[in-house]
Amino acid sequence: MIAASESLSLSNCANLGYASSYLKCSTCNDLKQFKLSELENSCQQCCINDDTEQAEAKKYHRAVLEVSQFPSFSVQYVRGADPVLNLFNEQDEQVESMGIEKWDTDTLTAFLEENLVR
């Protein structure tokens, strides 16, 4: 059995039926009212703290504002999806796609400065 304080990976959480990476911990507290309290421990291991989610959203929006200096760069939000950077050629054909979930704002900005035509 896993200790309640440990977090599970996204794939382990998906295997348990928690498919979204945006599961709020406050939602786990509601399980008792539906007589699902046996799921509360695993739910708590797969959720994100509501405060953490707000902080991540603010950080992400700040990054988007900083990269708005690149006119050929656009952002498309897909709820529950990890961030991906898709690169297109002059014919608007996708030539590369890379996961950027571990990139910070500075890394993304530096990459765009080096690789985007302004």
TORMIKE-367530 format. One record per residue: residue number from 1; residue in one letter; x, z, y of N, C-alpha, C, O in turn. Coordinates in nm, 2 decimals. Atoms other than C-alpha are relative to their C-alpha. Last residue first. Layout:
<atoms>
<resi NUM; resn A; n.X X; n.Z Z; n.Y Y; ca.X X; ca.Z Z; ca.Y Y; c.X X; c.Z Z; c.Y Y; o.X X; o.Z Z; o.Y Y> .
...
</atoms>
This chain:
<atoms>
<resi 118; resn R; n.X 0.09; n.Z -0.05; n.Y -0.11; ca.X 1.05; ca.Z -3.64; ca.Y 3.79; c.X -0.05; c.Z -0.11; c.Y 0.08; o.X -0.13; o.Z -0.09; o.Y 0.17> .
<resi 117; resn V; n.X -0.03; n.Z 0.08; n.Y -0.11; ca.X 1.18; ca.Z -3.76; ca.Y 3.45; c.X -0.10; c.Z 0.04; c.Y 0.11; o.X -0.22; o.Z 0.05; o.Y 0.09> .
<resi 116; resn L; n.X 0.11; n.Z 0.07; n.Y -0.06; ca.X 1.16; ca.Z -3.47; ca.Y 3.21; c.X 0.05; c.Z -0.09; c.Y 0.12; o.X 0.13; o.Z -0.05; o.Y 0.20> .
<resi 115; resn N; n.X 0.06; n.Z 0.11; n.Y 0.08; ca.X 1.44; ca.Z -3.37; ca.Y 2.98; c.X -0.11; c.Z -0.08; c.Y 0.07; o.X -0.14; o.Z -0.19; o.Y 0.02> .
<resi 114; resn E; n.X -0.09; n.Z 0.08; n.Y 0.07; ca.X 1.69; ca.Z -3.14; ca.Y 3.16; c.X -0.06; c.Z -0.13; c.Y -0.05; o.X 0.00; o.Z -0.24; o.Y -0.06> .
<resi 113; resn E; n.X -0.09; n.Z 0.05; n.Y -0.10; ca.X 1.45; ca.Z -2.98; ca.Y 3.41; c.X 0.10; c.Z -0.10; c.Y -0.06; o.X 0.13; o.Z -0.20; o.Y 0.01> .
<resi 112; resn L; n.X 0.07; n.Z 0.10; n.Y -0.08; ca.X 1.19; ca.Z -2.95; ca.Y 3.14; c.X 0.09; c.Z -0.06; c.Y 0.10; o.X 0.08; o.Z -0.18; o.Y 0.13> .
<resi 111; resn F; n.X 0.02; n.Z 0.12; n.Y 0.09; ca.X 1.43; ca.Z -2.77; ca.Y 2.90; c.X -0.07; c.Z -0.11; c.Y 0.08; o.X -0.03; o.Z -0.23; o.Y 0.07> .
<resi 110; resn A; n.X -0.13; n.Z 0.07; n.Y 0.02; ca.X 1.55; ca.Z -2.54; ca.Y 3.18; c.X -0.02; c.Z -0.12; c.Y -0.08; o.X 0.04; o.Z -0.23; o.Y -0.05> .
<resi 109; resn T; n.X -0.04; n.Z 0.06; n.Y -0.13; ca.X 1.19; ca.Z -2.45; ca.Y 3.27; c.X 0.13; c.Z -0.08; c.Y -0.01; o.X 0.13; o.Z -0.19; o.Y 0.03> .
<resi 108; resn L; n.X 0.09; n.Z 0.11; n.Y -0.01; ca.X 1.10; ca.Z -2.38; ca.Y 2.90; c.X 0.03; c.Z -0.08; c.Y 0.13; o.X 0.04; o.Z -0.20; o.Y 0.13> .
<resi 107; resn T; n.X -0.03; n.Z 0.10; n.Y 0.10; ca.X 1.40; ca.Z -2.16; ca.Y 2.85; c.X -0.08; c.Z -0.13; c.Y 0.02; o.X -0.03; o.Z -0.24; o.Y 0.02> .
<resi 106; resn D; n.X -0.13; n.Z 0.06; n.Y -0.05; ca.X 1.34; ca.Z -1.97; ca.Y 3.18; c.X 0.04; c.Z -0.11; c.Y -0.10; o.X 0.09; o.Z -0.22; o.Y -0.05> .
<resi 105; resn T; n.X 0.02; n.Z 0.09; n.Y -0.11; ca.X 0.98; ca.Z -1.91; ca.Y 3.09; c.X 0.12; c.Z -0.07; c.Y 0.04; o.X 0.12; o.Z -0.19; o.Y 0.07> .
<resi 104; resn D; n.X 0.05; n.Z -0.07; n.Y -0.12; ca.X 1.05; ca.Z -1.77; ca.Y 2.75; c.X -0.01; c.Z -0.10; c.Y 0.11; o.X 0.02; o.Z -0.22; o.Y 0.09> .
<resi 103; resn W; n.X -0.06; n.Z 0.04; n.Y -0.13; ca.X 1.06; ca.Z -1.97; ca.Y 2.43; c.X -0.05; c.Z 0.09; c.Y 0.11; o.X -0.17; o.Z 0.12; o.Y 0.12> .
<resi 102; resn K; n.X -0.10; n.Z -0.10; n.Y -0.03; ca.X 0.96; ca.Z -1.80; ca.Y 2.10; c.X 0.07; c.Z -0.03; c.Y 0.13; o.X 0.17; o.Z 0.04; o.Y 0.17> .
<resi 101; resn E; n.X 0.05; n.Z -0.14; n.Y -0.01; ca.X 0.63; ca.Z -1.98; ca.Y 2.07; c.X 0.10; c.Z 0.10; c.Y 0.03; o.X 0.06; o.Z 0.21; o.Y 0.08> .
<resi 100; resn I; n.X -0.07; n.Z -0.07; n.Y -0.10; ca.X 0.79; ca.Z -2.32; ca.Y 2.15; c.X -0.05; c.Z 0.15; c.Y 0.02; o.X -0.04; o.Z 0.21; o.Y 0.12> .
<resi 99; resn G; n.X 0.06; n.Z -0.13; n.Y -0.03; ca.X 0.70; ca.Z -2.52; ca.Y 1.85; c.X 0.09; c.Z 0.07; c.Y 0.10; o.X 0.21; o.Z 0.08; o.Y 0.09> .
<resi 98; resn M; n.X -0.08; n.Z -0.12; n.Y 0.03; ca.X 0.83; ca.Z -2.88; ca.Y 1.88; c.X -0.07; c.Z 0.13; c.Y 0.03; o.X -0.14; o.Z 0.14; o.Y 0.14> .
<resi 97; resn S; n.X 0.08; n.Z -0.12; n.Y -0.02; ca.X 0.67; ca.Z -3.22; ca.Y 1.88; c.X 0.08; c.Z 0.12; c.Y -0.05; o.X 0.14; o.Z 0.12; o.Y -0.16> .
<resi 96; resn E; n.X -0.05; n.Z -0.12; n.Y 0.06; ca.X 0.85; ca.Z -3.55; ca.Y 1.92; c.X -0.09; c.Z 0.11; c.Y 0.03; o.X -0.17; o.Z 0.11; o.Y 0.13> .
<resi 95; resn V; n.X -0.13; n.Z 0.03; n.Y 0.07; ca.X 0.79; ca.Z -3.92; ca.Y 1.99; c.X 0.06; c.Z 0.13; c.Y -0.06; o.X 0.14; o.Z 0.12; o.Y -0.15> .
<resi 94; resn Q; n.X -0.07; n.Z -0.13; n.Y 0.03; ca.X 0.43; ca.Z -3.91; ca.Y 2.09; c.X 0.12; c.Z -0.03; c.Y -0.08; o.X 0.11; o.Z -0.10; o.Y -0.18> .
<resi 93; resn E; n.X 0.00; n.Z -0.03; n.Y 0.15; ca.X 0.33; ca.Z -4.25; ca.Y 2.23; c.X 0.08; c.Z 0.13; c.Y -0.02; o.X 0.19; o.Z 0.15; o.Y 0.03> .
<resi 92; resn D; n.X 0.09; n.Z -0.11; n.Y 0.03; ca.X 0.24; ca.Z -4.27; ca.Y 2.60; c.X -0.02; c.Z 0.02; c.Y -0.15; o.X -0.12; o.Z 0.06; o.Y -0.20> .
<resi 91; resn Q; n.X 0.13; n.Z 0.06; n.Y 0.05; ca.X 0.41; ca.Z -4.61; ca.Y 2.64; c.X -0.10; c.Z 0.10; c.Y -0.04; o.X -0.20; o.Z 0.07; o.Y -0.10> .
<resi 90; resn E; n.X 0.07; n.Z 0.08; n.Y -0.11; ca.X 0.68; ca.Z -4.45; ca.Y 2.85; c.X -0.13; c.Z -0.06; c.Y -0.03; o.X -0.21; o.Z -0.09; o.Y 0.05> .
<resi 89; resn N; n.X -0.08; n.Z 0.10; n.Y -0.06; ca.X 0.76; ca.Z -4.20; ca.Y 2.57; c.X -0.07; c.Z -0.07; c.Y 0.11; o.X -0.19; o.Z -0.03; o.Y 0.15> .
<resi 88; resn F; n.X 0.06; n.Z 0.14; n.Y 0.00; ca.X 0.58; ca.Z -3.88; ca.Y 2.49; c.X 0.10; c.Z -0.10; c.Y 0.06; o.X 0.17; o.Z -0.06; o.Y 0.16> .
<resi 87; resn L; n.X -0.08; n.Z 0.09; n.Y -0.09; ca.X 0.71; ca.Z -3.53; ca.Y 2.41; c.X -0.05; c.Z -0.14; c.Y -0.03; o.X -0.07; o.Z -0.18; o.Y -0.14> .
<resi 86; resn N; n.X 0.01; n.Z 0.14; n.Y 0.05; ca.X 0.47; ca.Z -3.27; ca.Y 2.27; c.X 0.07; c.Z -0.08; c.Y 0.10; o.X 0.04; o.Z -0.08; o.Y 0.22> .
<resi 85; resn L; n.X -0.04; n.Z 0.09; n.Y -0.10; ca.X 0.56; ca.Z -2.90; ca.Y 2.33; c.X 0.00; c.Z -0.14; c.Y -0.06; o.X 0.08; o.Z -0.16; o.Y -0.15> .
<resi 84; resn V; n.X -0.08; n.Z 0.12; n.Y 0.05; ca.X 0.37; ca.Z -2.67; ca.Y 2.10; c.X 0.03; c.Z -0.09; c.Y 0.12; o.X -0.06; o.Z -0.11; o.Y 0.21> .
<resi 83; resn P; n.X -0.04; n.Z 0.10; n.Y -0.10; ca.X 0.23; ca.Z -2.32; ca.Y 2.18; c.X 0.09; c.Z -0.11; c.Y -0.06; o.X 0.18; o.Z -0.08; o.Y -0.13> .
<resi 82; resn D; n.X -0.13; n.Z -0.03; n.Y -0.06; ca.X 0.07; ca.Z -2.15; ca.Y 1.88; c.X 0.04; c.Z -0.11; c.Y 0.10; o.X 0.00; o.Z -0.22; o.Y 0.08> .
<resi 81; resn A; n.X -0.11; n.Z 0.08; n.Y 0.04; ca.X -0.30; ca.Z -2.22; ca.Y 1.83; c.X 0.13; c.Z 0.05; c.Y 0.06; o.X 0.13; o.Z 0.10; o.Y 0.18> .
<resi 80; resn G; n.X -0.05; n.Z -0.04; n.Y 0.13; ca.X -0.57; ca.Z -1.96; ca.Y 1.85; c.X 0.12; c.Z -0.08; c.Y -0.05; o.X 0.17; o.Z -0.05; o.Y -0.16> .
<resi 79; resn R; n.X 0.02; n.Z -0.14; n.Y 0.04; ca.X -0.75; ca.Z -2.12; ca.Y 2.14; c.X 0.05; c.Z 0.02; c.Y -0.14; o.X 0.01; o.Z -0.05; o.Y -0.24> .
<resi 78; resn V; n.X 0.07; n.Z 0.00; n.Y 0.13; ca.X -0.61; ca.Z -2.46; ca.Y 2.22; c.X 0.00; c.Z 0.14; c.Y -0.05; o.X 0.10; o.Z 0.20; o.Y -0.09> .
<resi 77; resn Y; n.X 0.03; n.Z -0.12; n.Y 0.07; ca.X -0.51; ca.Z -2.49; ca.Y 2.59; c.X -0.08; c.Z -0.02; c.Y -0.13; o.X -0.18; o.Z -0.09; o.Y -0.12> .
<resi 76; resn Q; n.X 0.13; n.Z 0.01; n.Y 0.07; ca.X -0.37; ca.Z -2.82; ca.Y 2.71; c.X -0.01; c.Z 0.13; c.Y -0.08; o.X 0.07; o.Z 0.15; o.Y -0.17> .
<resi 75; resn V; n.X 0.03; n.Z -0.10; n.Y 0.10; ca.X -0.09; ca.Z -2.81; ca.Y 2.97; c.X -0.14; c.Z -0.02; c.Y -0.06; o.X -0.23; o.Z -0.04; o.Y 0.01> .
<resi 74; resn S; n.X 0.14; n.Z -0.05; n.Y 0.00; ca.X 0.05; ca.Z -3.10; ca.Y 3.16; c.X -0.01; c.Z 0.10; c.Y -0.11; o.X 0.06; o.Z 0.10; o.Y -0.21> .
<resi 73; resn F; n.X 0.03; n.Z -0.11; n.Y 0.09; ca.X 0.40; ca.Z -3.21; ca.Y 3.26; c.X -0.14; c.Z 0.04; c.Y 0.01; o.X -0.19; o.Z 0.07; o.Y 0.12> .
<resi 72; resn S; n.X 0.03; n.Z 0.07; n.Y 0.13; ca.X 0.46; ca.Z -3.55; ca.Y 3.43; c.X -0.03; c.Z 0.11; c.Y -0.11; o.X -0.05; o.Z 0.07; o.Y -0.23> .
<resi 71; resn P; n.X 0.12; n.Z 0.08; n.Y 0.00; ca.X 0.43; ca.Z -3.39; ca.Y 3.77; c.X -0.04; c.Z -0.06; c.Y -0.13; o.X -0.16; o.Z -0.09; o.Y -0.16> .
<resi 70; resn F; n.X -0.03; n.Z 0.12; n.Y 0.08; ca.X 0.70; ca.Z -3.12; ca.Y 3.70; c.X -0.13; c.Z -0.08; c.Y 0.00; o.X -0.22; o.Z -0.05; o.Y -0.08> .
<resi 69; resn Q; n.X -0.09; n.Z 0.08; n.Y -0.08; ca.X 0.69; ca.Z -2.85; ca.Y 3.98; c.X 0.03; c.Z -0.14; c.Y -0.07; o.X 0.09; o.Z -0.23; o.Y -0.02> .
<resi 68; resn S; n.X 0.08; n.Z 0.10; n.Y -0.06; ca.X 0.39; ca.Z -2.71; ca.Y 3.78; c.X 0.08; c.Z -0.09; c.Y 0.10; o.X 0.03; o.Z -0.19; o.Y 0.15> .
<resi 67; resn V; n.X -0.03; n.Z 0.13; n.Y 0.05; ca.X 0.65; ca.Z -2.55; ca.Y 3.56; c.X -0.09; c.Z -0.11; c.Y 0.07; o.X -0.07; o.Z -0.23; o.Y 0.04> .
<resi 66; resn E; n.X -0.14; n.Z 0.04; n.Y -0.03; ca.X 0.64; ca.Z -2.23; ca.Y 3.76; c.X 0.04; c.Z -0.14; c.Y -0.04; o.X 0.11; o.Z -0.20; o.Y 0.02> .
<resi 65; resn L; n.X -0.01; n.Z 0.02; n.Y -0.14; ca.X 0.26; ca.Z -2.21; ca.Y 3.75; c.X 0.14; c.Z -0.04; c.Y 0.04; o.X 0.16; o.Z -0.12; o.Y 0.13> .
<resi 64; resn V; n.X 0.07; n.Z 0.12; n.Y -0.04; ca.X 0.25; ca.Z -2.26; ca.Y 3.38; c.X 0.02; c.Z -0.03; c.Y 0.15; o.X 0.04; o.Z -0.14; o.Y 0.19> .
<resi 63; resn A; n.X -0.09; n.Z 0.11; n.Y 0.04; ca.X 0.51; ca.Z -1.99; ca.Y 3.33; c.X -0.06; c.Z -0.13; c.Y 0.03; o.X 0.01; o.Z -0.22; o.Y 0.08> .
<resi 62; resn R; n.X -0.12; n.Z 0.00; n.Y -0.10; ca.X 0.31; ca.Z -1.74; ca.Y 3.54; c.X 0.09; c.Z -0.12; c.Y -0.04; o.X 0.14; o.Z -0.19; o.Y 0.05> .
<resi 61; resn H; n.X 0.05; n.Z 0.06; n.Y -0.12; ca.X 0.00; ca.Z -1.83; ca.Y 3.33; c.X 0.11; c.Z -0.01; c.Y 0.11; o.X 0.12; o.Z -0.11; o.Y 0.18> .
<resi 60; resn Y; n.X 0.02; n.Z 0.14; n.Y 0.03; ca.X 0.19; ca.Z -1.75; ca.Y 3.01; c.X -0.05; c.Z -0.08; c.Y 0.13; o.X 0.00; o.Z -0.19; o.Y 0.16> .
<resi 59; resn K; n.X -0.13; n.Z 0.06; n.Y 0.01; ca.X 0.31; ca.Z -1.42; ca.Y 3.14; c.X -0.01; c.Z -0.15; c.Y -0.02; o.X 0.07; o.Z -0.23; o.Y 0.04> .
<resi 58; resn K; n.X -0.06; n.Z 0.00; n.Y -0.14; ca.X -0.04; ca.Z -1.32; ca.Y 3.26; c.X 0.14; c.Z -0.07; c.Y -0.01; o.X 0.17; o.Z -0.15; o.Y 0.08> .
<resi 57; resn A; n.X 0.07; n.Z 0.10; n.Y -0.08; ca.X -0.18; ca.Z -1.42; ca.Y 2.92; c.X 0.05; c.Z -0.01; c.Y 0.14; o.X 0.07; o.Z -0.13; o.Y 0.19> .
<resi 56; resn E; n.X -0.04; n.Z 0.13; n.Y 0.04; ca.X 0.08; ca.Z -1.22; ca.Y 2.74; c.X -0.06; c.Z -0.11; c.Y 0.07; o.X 0.00; o.Z -0.21; o.Y 0.11> .
<resi 55; resn A; n.X -0.14; n.Z 0.02; n.Y -0.05; ca.X 0.01; ca.Z -0.91; ca.Y 2.95; c.X 0.05; c.Z -0.14; c.Y -0.04; o.X 0.12; o.Z -0.21; o.Y 0.04> .
<resi 54; resn Q; n.X 0.01; n.Z 0.03; n.Y -0.15; ca.X -0.37; ca.Z -0.95; ca.Y 2.89; c.X 0.14; c.Z -0.02; c.Y 0.05; o.X 0.16; o.Z -0.11; o.Y 0.14> .
<resi 53; resn E; n.X 0.06; n.Z 0.13; n.Y -0.02; ca.X -0.31; ca.Z -0.98; ca.Y 2.51; c.X 0.00; c.Z -0.04; c.Y 0.15; o.X 0.03; o.Z -0.15; o.Y 0.19> .
<resi 52; resn T; n.X -0.10; n.Z 0.10; n.Y 0.03; ca.X -0.08; ca.Z -0.68; ca.Y 2.51; c.X -0.05; c.Z -0.14; c.Y 0.02; o.X 0.03; o.Z -0.22; o.Y 0.08> .
<resi 51; resn D; n.X -0.09; n.Z 0.00; n.Y -0.11; ca.X -0.35; ca.Z -0.47; ca.Y 2.68; c.X 0.12; c.Z -0.10; c.Y -0.02; o.X 0.16; o.Z -0.17; o.Y 0.08> .
<resi 50; resn D; n.X 0.06; n.Z 0.07; n.Y -0.11; ca.X -0.60; ca.Z -0.57; ca.Y 2.42; c.X 0.09; c.Z 0.00; c.Y 0.12; o.X 0.08; o.Z -0.11; o.Y 0.19> .
<resi 49; resn N; n.X 0.06; n.Z -0.10; n.Y -0.10; ca.X -0.36; ca.Z -0.46; ca.Y 2.15; c.X -0.06; c.Z -0.08; c.Y 0.11; o.X 0.00; o.Z -0.18; o.Y 0.16> .
<resi 48; resn I; n.X -0.08; n.Z -0.02; n.Y -0.12; ca.X -0.31; ca.Z -0.74; ca.Y 1.90; c.X -0.07; c.Z 0.09; c.Y 0.09; o.X -0.19; o.Z 0.08; o.Y 0.11> .
<resi 47; resn C; n.X 0.06; n.Z 0.02; n.Y -0.14; ca.X -0.47; ca.Z -0.73; ca.Y 1.56; c.X 0.11; c.Z 0.01; c.Y 0.10; o.X 0.22; o.Z 0.06; o.Y 0.08> .
<resi 46; resn C; n.X 0.00; n.Z 0.14; n.Y -0.04; ca.X -0.33; ca.Z -0.78; ca.Y 1.21; c.X -0.04; c.Z -0.03; c.Y 0.14; o.X -0.03; o.Z -0.14; o.Y 0.19> .
<resi 45; resn Q; n.X -0.14; n.Z 0.05; n.Y 0.02; ca.X -0.22; ca.Z -0.43; ca.Y 1.11; c.X 0.01; c.Z -0.15; c.Y 0.04; o.X 0.12; o.Z -0.20; o.Y 0.06> .
<resi 44; resn Q; n.X -0.10; n.Z -0.06; n.Y -0.10; ca.X -0.53; ca.Z -0.28; ca.Y 1.27; c.X 0.14; c.Z -0.06; c.Y -0.02; o.X 0.21; o.Z -0.06; o.Y 0.08> .
<resi 43; resn C; n.X 0.03; n.Z 0.06; n.Y -0.13; ca.X -0.75; ca.Z -0.52; ca.Y 1.07; c.X 0.10; c.Z 0.05; c.Y 0.10; o.X 0.15; o.Z -0.03; o.Y 0.19> .
<resi 42; resn S; n.X -0.06; n.Z 0.13; n.Y 0.00; ca.X -0.57; ca.Z -0.41; ca.Y 0.75; c.X -0.03; c.Z -0.07; c.Y 0.13; o.X 0.05; o.Z -0.15; o.Y 0.18> .
<resi 41; resn N; n.X -0.14; n.Z -0.01; n.Y 0.01; ca.X -0.66; ca.Z -0.05; ca.Y 0.82; c.X 0.07; c.Z -0.14; c.Y 0.01; o.X 0.16; o.Z -0.16; o.Y 0.09> .
<resi 40; resn E; n.X -0.06; n.Z -0.04; n.Y -0.13; ca.X -1.01; ca.Z -0.12; ca.Y 0.94; c.X 0.15; c.Z 0.01; c.Y -0.01; o.X 0.21; o.Z -0.04; o.Y 0.09> .
<resi 39; resn L; n.X -0.08; n.Z 0.11; n.Y -0.05; ca.X -1.12; ca.Z -0.32; ca.Y 0.63; c.X 0.08; c.Z 0.04; c.Y 0.13; o.X 0.17; o.Z -0.04; o.Y 0.18> .
<resi 38; resn E; n.X -0.11; n.Z 0.02; n.Y 0.09; ca.X -1.24; ca.Z -0.02; ca.Y 0.44; c.X 0.09; c.Z -0.11; c.Y 0.05; o.X 0.21; o.Z -0.12; o.Y 0.00> .
<resi 37; resn S; n.X -0.11; n.Z -0.09; n.Y -0.04; ca.X -1.45; ca.Z 0.07; ca.Y 0.74; c.X 0.12; c.Z -0.02; c.Y -0.09; o.X 0.23; o.Z 0.01; o.Y -0.05> .
<resi 36; resn L; n.X -0.12; n.Z 0.08; n.Y 0.05; ca.X -1.68; ca.Z -0.23; ca.Y 0.67; c.X 0.13; c.Z 0.08; c.Y 0.03; o.X 0.23; o.Z 0.02; o.Y 0.06> .
<resi 35; resn K; n.X -0.04; n.Z -0.06; n.Y 0.13; ca.X -2.01; ca.Z -0.04; ca.Y 0.70; c.X 0.11; c.Z -0.08; c.Y -0.07; o.X 0.12; o.Z -0.10; o.Y -0.19> .
<resi 34; resn F; n.X 0.05; n.Z 0.10; n.Y 0.09; ca.X -2.12; ca.Z -0.27; ca.Y 0.99; c.X 0.03; c.Z 0.04; c.Y -0.15; o.X 0.03; o.Z -0.04; o.Y -0.24> .
<resi 33; resn Q; n.X 0.14; n.Z 0.01; n.Y -0.02; ca.X -2.09; ca.Z 0.02; ca.Y 1.24; c.X -0.06; c.Z -0.10; c.Y -0.10; o.X -0.18; o.Z -0.10; o.Y -0.12> .
<resi 32; resn K; n.X 0.07; n.Z -0.11; n.Y 0.06; ca.X -1.75; ca.Z 0.10; ca.Y 1.09; c.X -0.15; c.Z -0.02; c.Y 0.01; o.X -0.23; o.Z 0.02; o.Y -0.08> .
<resi 31; resn L; n.X 0.03; n.Z 0.03; n.Y 0.14; ca.X -1.61; ca.Z -0.25; ca.Y 1.17; c.X -0.08; c.Z 0.11; c.Y -0.07; o.X -0.16; o.Z 0.09; o.Y -0.16> .
<resi 30; resn D; n.X 0.14; n.Z 0.03; n.Y 0.02; ca.X -1.64; ca.Z -0.20; ca.Y 1.54; c.X -0.04; c.Z -0.02; c.Y -0.14; o.X -0.16; o.Z -0.02; o.Y -0.18> .
<resi 29; resn N; n.X 0.07; n.Z -0.13; n.Y -0.01; ca.X -1.30; ca.Z -0.03; ca.Y 1.58; c.X -0.15; c.Z -0.02; c.Y -0.03; o.X -0.22; o.Z 0.08; o.Y -0.06> .
<resi 28; resn C; n.X -0.01; n.Z -0.07; n.Y 0.12; ca.X -1.14; ca.Z -0.35; ca.Y 1.45; c.X -0.08; c.Z 0.13; c.Y 0.00; o.X -0.13; o.Z 0.18; o.Y -0.10> .
<resi 27; resn T; n.X 0.10; n.Z 0.05; n.Y 0.10; ca.X -1.28; ca.Z -0.54; ca.Y 1.74; c.X 0.01; c.Z 0.08; c.Y -0.13; o.X -0.09; o.Z 0.09; o.Y -0.20> .
<resi 26; resn S; n.X 0.13; n.Z -0.06; n.Y -0.03; ca.X -1.09; ca.Z -0.32; ca.Y 1.99; c.X -0.11; c.Z -0.05; c.Y -0.10; o.X -0.21; o.Z 0.03; o.Y -0.13> .
<resi 25; resn C; n.X 0.01; n.Z -0.13; n.Y 0.07; ca.X -0.77; ca.Z -0.43; ca.Y 1.81; c.X -0.13; c.Z 0.07; c.Y 0.03; o.X -0.18; o.Z 0.15; o.Y -0.06> .
<resi 24; resn K; n.X -0.02; n.Z -0.12; n.Y -0.09; ca.X -0.83; ca.Z -0.78; ca.Y 1.94; c.X -0.02; c.Z 0.13; c.Y -0.08; o.X -0.11; o.Z 0.14; o.Y -0.17> .
<resi 23; resn L; n.X 0.08; n.Z -0.10; n.Y 0.04; ca.X -0.78; ca.Z -1.07; ca.Y 1.69; c.X 0.03; c.Z 0.13; c.Y 0.08; o.X 0.14; o.Z 0.18; o.Y 0.08> .
<resi 22; resn Y; n.X 0.06; n.Z -0.07; n.Y -0.11; ca.X -0.62; ca.Z -1.34; ca.Y 1.88; c.X -0.10; c.Z 0.10; c.Y -0.03; o.X -0.19; o.Z 0.13; o.Y 0.04> .
<resi 21; resn S; n.X -0.11; n.Z -0.08; n.Y -0.06; ca.X -0.39; ca.Z -1.48; ca.Y 1.61; c.X -0.05; c.Z 0.08; c.Y 0.12; o.X 0.04; o.Z 0.14; o.Y 0.19> .
<resi 20; resn S; n.X -0.04; n.Z 0.02; n.Y -0.14; ca.X -0.71; ca.Z -1.59; ca.Y 1.44; c.X 0.12; c.Z 0.09; c.Y 0.04; o.X 0.13; o.Z 0.20; o.Y -0.01> .
<resi 19; resn A; n.X -0.06; n.Z 0.13; n.Y -0.03; ca.X -0.74; ca.Z -1.63; ca.Y 1.06; c.X 0.05; c.Z -0.02; c.Y 0.15; o.X 0.13; o.Z -0.10; o.Y 0.17> .
<resi 18; resn Y; n.X -0.01; n.Z -0.01; n.Y -0.15; ca.X -0.79; ca.Z -1.27; ca.Y 0.96; c.X 0.07; c.Z -0.13; c.Y 0.05; o.X 0.19; o.Z -0.13; o.Y 0.06> .
<resi 17; resn G; n.X 0.12; n.Z 0.04; n.Y -0.06; ca.X -0.91; ca.Z -1.34; ca.Y 0.60; c.X 0.00; c.Z 0.01; c.Y 0.15; o.X -0.10; o.Z -0.02; o.Y 0.21> .
<resi 16; resn L; n.X 0.10; n.Z -0.10; n.Y 0.01; ca.X -0.65; ca.Z -1.14; ca.Y 0.41; c.X -0.13; c.Z -0.04; c.Y 0.07; o.X -0.23; o.Z 0.04; o.Y 0.06> .
<resi 15; resn N; n.X 0.03; n.Z -0.02; n.Y 0.14; ca.X -0.44; ca.Z -1.45; ca.Y 0.35; c.X -0.11; c.Z 0.11; c.Y -0.02; o.X -0.18; o.Z 0.11; o.Y -0.12> .
<resi 14; resn A; n.X 0.09; n.Z 0.11; n.Y 0.04; ca.X -0.46; ca.Z -1.52; ca.Y 0.72; c.X -0.04; c.Z 0.01; c.Y -0.15; o.X -0.16; o.Z -0.02; o.Y -0.18> .
<resi 13; resn C; n.X 0.13; n.Z -0.03; n.Y -0.06; ca.X -0.32; ca.Z -1.18; ca.Y 0.79; c.X -0.10; c.Z -0.11; c.Y -0.04; o.X -0.21; o.Z -0.08; o.Y -0.06> .
<resi 12; resn N; n.X 0.06; n.Z -0.11; n.Y 0.08; ca.X -0.03; ca.Z -1.24; ca.Y 0.55; c.X -0.14; c.Z 0.03; c.Y 0.05; o.X -0.23; o.Z 0.05; o.Y -0.03> .
<resi 11; resn S; n.X 0.03; n.Z 0.06; n.Y 0.13; ca.X 0.04; ca.Z -1.58; ca.Y 0.72; c.X -0.07; c.Z 0.11; c.Y -0.09; o.X -0.16; o.Z 0.08; o.Y -0.16> .
<resi 10; resn L; n.X 0.12; n.Z 0.08; n.Y -0.02; ca.X 0.03; ca.Z -1.42; ca.Y 1.07; c.X -0.05; c.Z -0.06; c.Y -0.14; o.X -0.17; o.Z -0.07; o.Y -0.16> .
<resi 9; resn S; n.X -0.02; n.Z 0.13; n.Y -0.06; ca.X 0.27; ca.Z -1.15; ca.Y 0.96; c.X -0.13; c.Z -0.08; c.Y 0.01; o.X -0.23; o.Z -0.04; o.Y -0.05> .
<resi 8; resn L; n.X -0.02; n.Z 0.11; n.Y 0.11; ca.X 0.16; ca.Z -0.80; ca.Y 0.90; c.X 0.03; c.Z -0.13; c.Y 0.07; o.X -0.01; o.Z -0.15; o.Y 0.19> .
<resi 7; resn S; n.X 0.07; n.Z 0.13; n.Y -0.03; ca.X 0.22; ca.Z -0.51; ca.Y 1.14; c.X 0.02; c.Z -0.09; c.Y -0.11; o.X 0.12; o.Z -0.09; o.Y -0.18> .
<resi 6; resn E; n.X -0.07; n.Z 0.12; n.Y 0.02; ca.X 0.31; ca.Z -0.16; ca.Y 1.01; c.X -0.09; c.Z -0.12; c.Y 0.04; o.X -0.21; o.Z -0.12; o.Y 0.02> .
<resi 5; resn S; n.X -0.08; n.Z 0.04; n.Y -0.12; ca.X 0.16; ca.Z 0.15; ca.Y 1.16; c.X 0.07; c.Z -0.13; c.Y -0.01; o.X 0.11; o.Z -0.18; o.Y 0.09> .
<resi 4; resn A; n.X 0.09; n.Z 0.04; n.Y -0.11; ca.X -0.11; ca.Z 0.18; ca.Y 0.89; c.X 0.07; c.Z -0.05; c.Y 0.12; o.X 0.02; o.Z -0.13; o.Y 0.20> .
<resi 3; resn A; n.X 0.03; n.Z -0.11; n.Y -0.10; ca.X 0.15; ca.Z 0.20; ca.Y 0.61; c.X -0.08; c.Z -0.06; c.Y 0.12; o.X -0.06; o.Z -0.17; o.Y 0.16> .
<resi 2; resn I; n.X -0.08; n.Z 0.01; n.Y -0.12; ca.X 0.12; ca.Z -0.08; ca.Y 0.35; c.X -0.04; c.Z 0.11; c.Y 0.10; o.X -0.16; o.Z 0.14; o.Y 0.11> .
<resi 1; resn M; n.X 0.08; n.Z 0.00; n.Y -0.12; ca.X 0.00; ca.Z 0.00; ca.Y 0.00; c.X 0.09; c.Z 0.00; c.Y 0.12; o.X 0.19; o.Z 0.06; o.Y 0.13> .
</atoms>
